[in-house]
């Protein structure tokens, strides 16, 4: 569909080029006309490759976060969840076990976990993977999940955080550090995680006043230790003519 849209857009600009070329036949082309035609053609080529590259990138993300319905039906929800984590390049630990199961340096992994379909996942590490809110659907069945690490994940956003409410009764540790798409609105959605004991919000570029946000999160989740921001980091006194700060937006969302 994306490729066809590019073709249609390219075709829509062809008449402009034809008109310009007809002007060449009736009179000698000016320097401006020559430059215009060349720039137009180069712009179309560059735009085409940029959009095509974006389409392939999004396709790769979609494939990484596909829902493994067939695996759930054949092996059960626990095996399907474990498989989705490994396909993303992450790791996990089953409840009652100390050993983590991860991919090797080449992204390969064994399938021994298929033999324990009744084992639920207690800890998940998806750091620096392409997990997004669609891929989270594979993990919804893990209602004993205690720890989730998604630091440095470029696709983790506010929609992802909003879906974490399914783990409200079990999740105790959450690491969101270095996620570039998280905003204060997504952090406000964590109010449902009443069992959360530790939250890492360090290095979130979209959060402008991390010190104030940390204070509000601690008010929202009084039993949770928030790390990654100092109280005076980004602390500002809002003036009457200033735009609302992140902390104001979060307080409004929470209340």
Number of C-alpha atoms within 10 A of each C-alpha: 7 12 12 9 10 17 12 11 13 15 11 11 13 12 10 12 15 11 10 16 15 11 14 14 9 8 8 9 14 11 8 9 15 14 11 14 15 11 12 15 16 12 12 15 12 12 14 17 13 11 14 15 12 13 15 12 12 12 12 12 19 16 13 20 22 14 19 16 12 10 16 16 10 10 15 17 23 23 23 24 26 28 22 24 27 21 19 21 24 24 21 21 21 22 15 10 10 8 10 12 19 20 16 11 8 7 12 11 15 11 9 8 16 16 10 13 14 14 19 21 24 20 20 23 21 20 23 18 21 21 25 21 18 16 23 21 16 23 21 16 18 20 16 16 24 22 20 19 21 24 24 20 21 18 19 22 20 19 15 19 20 18 17 17 17 16 22 18 16 18 24 19 20 21 22 25 22 20 24 19 16 24 18 23 22 19 23 24 20 22 17 17 22 19 17 25 17 18 22 20 23 19 17 22 15 14 22 17 20 26 19 23 29 24 17 19 22 15 12 18 20 14 13 19 15 23 14 17 20 15 14 11 14 15 16 12 8 11 8 7 6 8 9 11 19 19 25 16 14 21 17 11 14 16 6
